């Protein structure tokens, strides 16, 4: 409803995070991450493959350079959530 105020709050949280006075904002809430995972897990197997994970990160503009995953690894929702959060935090701290 009030995008200007929202953006100001987010930017203030980013500044505080950079000064180590608080946590960086995580702009995707849990429902967004769950929805993204569901879209990738089209067969409903409960996991996705590393190639899908890399594409999800790239779609969000996040780095995939340091990912060392074998092609046969199964990325579960919990791993996906943790990885997304980690990559978002890394992107804010640059």
N, C-alpha and C positions, 0 to 999 in steps of 0.2 A: 504494500500500500504506500509506503514511504521509502522509495528506493534511495533517495539522497541520504537520508538518515542511516539507512542500513549500510550503505557504502562507507559512510564516515565511521560508523562503529567498527566495521571490518578493518578499515585502514588503521584505526587506533589500536586494534588488537594485534595487527601485524607489527606496528611500531613497538608495542610493548613486548611482543615475542622476540623481536630483534634485540631489544635491550635486556632480554632474559628476565622480564618482569611478568611474564604470563605465557600462555600457550598460543601457538599460531592458530588462526581460525581454520577449521576444516569446512570448506564451502559445500561439500556434498554431504548431506546427512545420510544416515544409515539406510533409509528407504531408497535413496538414489543409488547407492552402491548395490543394494540388494536387487534393484530393478535392472541395473546394468549387468550384473552377474546372470540374472535370469535370461536376459536377452542373448547372452553368449552361450549359456547352457541350454541350447534349444532342445536337446533330447531329455533334459531333466535328470541327468546322471549324477548331479551333485558335485561335478567338477568340470573344469575347462582345461584346455591344453596351454602350454607356454606361449604358443603363437597367438592364441586368442588374448591371453593376458597382456602380451606385448602390444598388440593392436589397441586394446582398451587404454593402456597407458599413453600410447602415442596420440590417440583420439583426444585425450585430455591435456595434451601438450606436456606430458611428463617424460622424463628420461628413462630410457631402457638400456643405457650403455653398460651399467654394472650388473645387469641380470645374468646370472649363470645358471640356467635351468636346462636340464636334459629334455629332449623332446617328448619323452614318455612320462614326465612328471605330471601328476594330477593336482591341479590347483583348486582346492575347495573354497567354499564361500568365506570361511574364516581366514584362510591364507590370503585370499583376494582382498578382503577388507583391511587386513593388517598391512599388506603391501601397498594398497592405495593410500592409506593414511601416511605411511612412511614416505612414499614418493611425494605426496602433497607437502609434507613438512620439509622435505629436502628442497622442494622448489621454492618455498617461501624463504628459506634461510640463505639462499644464494645472494 
